[in-house]
Amino acid sequence: MVRAITTLLGASLLSACEPRDLPPLIEFEGAASADTVAHGQRIASVLGCRGCHGKDLQGRDFGDAEFGVLWSTNRSRSVPQLSDDQLRAAVQGGVRPDRPLWDMPSHLFTKLSGNDFAALVAYLRSVPPGGKEHPQPSFTTAIRQEIASGAYWDSRQQVAREGQDWPPDAGPDHRLGRYIARATCAECHKMNLAGGTPYPGAKPRPDLRMVGGYSLPDFRALMQTGKAAGNREVGLMSEVARGRYRHFTDAELEALHSYLQAVAASRP
């Protein structure tokens, strides 16, 4: 009798624990494909890894006389030296074993799905080492003063500030668009997608509620060619679209457009 009751209770508990009517996993299209490295390479393009670190991931020089020395890491050489945990800490935590990173948008990547992140790592580990190691960051006095005053913070601090935040919620039908916007659009337009001036002297970024006025064909043209409505060049957005967003699939573009239109409708 006891065994029968236990068996029934166990069956009941198992039944209660079975997932029912769960929403589909939210991730970039093709995340569960057999060609993990190819998916990771596409995601690396969409997320901007290949833009900041170069198409061969050997790093780029972002420094100047006003800012100081700031190279993006030569990922082709650093990745083989990192364990999986250390690589996750760099990509999603904004910190490498010896120091925090600077201007690495790790806070955008904290919510990547397991499949998307695994594919990204598979791609990073597939890139053959090349190029040379770059110098450590060395900032000018003006930038060091900004750091001391809290006006400029490193990537680890940015993760602590915004790593758990999300763009506006437009409901369950727009979960994919929101996921994509968080990992991409929020880099320039902030987590609230309201835009503004990212740093002193920068050109203001528009509120993405402006997409409410874009038809899907016009939005697709902007994201794939960099040309805004009226065949216009729109500065940095045109460059980013041609370098990164042309790698979106049609389904991803439609989801992002639909989400941004819903956000615009909720607060015109």
N, C-alpha and C positions, 0 to 999 in steps of 0.2 A: 504493500500500500504506500509506504513511504517512498519507495523507488518510483512508483507510478506518479505520485504527486510531484516528485522532483523532476521527473521526465516532462510532465505537462508544464511545470513552472519554467523549466529550461527552454522548452519549445516556445512558450509565451514570451519569454525575455528575448529570445533570438528574433522572434517575429517583430517585437517592438523595436529592436535595434536595426532592423533592415531598413535601408534608405527607401523612402517612398516620396515620389513626386518632387525629388530634389531638382533645383534648377541646373541646367547644363553647365559644365565647367567653362569658365570664361578665360579665354586665351586667344592668342593670334591664330588665324586660320592656318591649318597644317601643322599645328604643334605636336600632334600625335602621329605624324607621318613616319614612314620607315626611314626616310632620308633625314636624319636628325641634324647632320652637319649643314646640309643645304638650308634647312629651316633656320638654324642658328645664324647662318650667314645673312639671310634676309632680315632677321630680327636685328642683327648687329647694324645693318644699314638703316633700318627704320628708327632704331633707338639713338642713332648718331655715333655709335662706337667707331665706325669707319670714317666718319666725318672728322671727329676730334683726334683720333689716333692714326689716321691715314688708311687708305684702302688696304695696305699691307700690314697695318697695325704697328708700324715702326716709330710712331710718335710724330708730333708736330710742334713747332716753336710758336707759342702764343705770347711771348714776352715782348716788351719794347722799352724804350728809355724811360717812359713815365711809370711803367708797371714793375719792371725788373725781369728776372729770368724765370720763365715758366714754360716748361715743356710738358706736353702730355706724355705719359709713360710709353716706352717701347714695349707694348704688350706681347709682341712676338718673342721677346726675350724674358720678360718678367713672369708670364703665365707658367712656363715649364718649371719655374723655381717655387711656385706656390702650391700648397696642398689645396684640396677642394674647399676646406673651411676658410683658408686664407684668401682664396679667390672670391668666395662669397662675401667675406668681410670687405674686400676691396670694392666689388661691384655694388653690393647692397648696403654696406656699412660705411663706405667712404674712408676706409683706413687700410693701410698696408702694414706689414709687420714692424716697420721702423718709424712710421710717421703717418699722420692723417694726409689725405689727398686734398688738393685744391681744385675747385671748379669742376669736379667730377659730380654729375647730377645723380648721385646714388639714391637720394630720397625718392626719385621717380621710379626706381627699380625694386623697391622693397615689396611691392605687391605683385610682381611677376608670377605667373603660375609656375608650378613645378616643372611642367613640360617645357614651357618657354625658357625658363632659366637653364634647365638641363641641356637644351639644344644650343643655347648661347655658349655655355661652357664647352660643349663638344666642339663647336666651331672654333672658339678661342684656342683650344688645345690642338686643333688640326693645323693651325698656321705655322709654317716652318720659321725658325728663328732667322732674323736678318737685321741689318742695320747695326747701330751701336747704342750703348747706354747713353742716357742724356744727363746733364747736370741737375742737381737738386734745385728746388725753387730758391730764389734769392730775391727778396723784394726791396724796392726803393724805400726811403725813409717815409715818404707820404703813405705808401701802402701799409707799412708797418704801423703807422699811427692809426690807420683805419682799423687794422686788426686789433690793436690795443683798445680802441674805443668801442669795439663791438659792431662797427659798421660793415666789416667784411669778415666772414667766418669761413672755416674750412668745411669740407664735405661731411665729416663726421658730425659736426655741429648742426649742419643742415638736415641730416637724417634725424637727429634728436628733435629738431624743430618741426619738421614736416613729414617725417617718414611714415606716419600713421594717418595722415590726412588724405582726403579724397576730394575730387571736384564735385560740383553739385549733383545730387541724386535726382534723376529724371524718371525713376521707376524701373521695375524689373524688365520691361521691354527694351531698355536702353543700357543694359549692363555692359555689353561688349563695347559700345561707343564710349562709355565712361572709362572703362579699363584702358582703351587705346588713348583717350585724351590724357589720362593720368600719366602714362608712360612716355608721352610725346609732347602734346600741346602745352602741358603745364610747365615745361622747361622755360618757355619764353612768356607765357601768358598767366603764370602763377596757378596755384592749385584751385583758386576760385574762378579761374578763366577770365578774370576781369581785366587783365593786362596791366598797363601802367608803366612806370619807368623802373627798370630792373636795377639800375645803379646810377649815381650822379653823372649827368652828361650824356646818358644813353638816349636814343630816340624812343619815345613812348610806344609801347606795344598795344594794339587795339583790344578791346573787350570782344571775346569770341562770340558774344551774342549777336554780333554783326552777321554771322553765318545764317541767321534767321532770314536774311534777305537774299541768300544764294539758292538758286535752283540746284538740283543734284548735278546736271550737266556742267554748270558753271563751277561748282565746287570740285567736281572731278577734274576739270581742266586746270584749275588752280593747283591742285595737289599733284597732278601728273606732269604739268608743263611749267609751273611757276607763274603762269599768266592769270591775273585776276580778271574780273568782269571788265569788258572793254579792251581786252588784250593788253592789259597794263602790267608792267613790272612793278613789284611792290617790295623792293629792297631785300632785306634779309629773308623774308618769307619766300620769295621767289627762289633764292639760292637753296634754302632748306628743302623746299618742295622738290626741286630737281635732284638734290643729292640724297634725300631720305624718303620723302613721302611718295615718290613715284613707285616705291617698292610695296606700297599697300596693295592688297588684293581688292577686287571690286566689292566683295562682301564687307571688307573692313572699311572702305571708303563710305559705303552706304550706311553702315552702322554708325560711323563717326558723324556723318552729315545729319542723320536722323536724331542722334543724341544732341548735337549742338542746336538743332532747330527746336527740340523740346526744351532745352535749357533757356533759349531765347524766348520761347512762348511763356515760360513760367515767370520770367521777370524781364519784360521788354525793355 
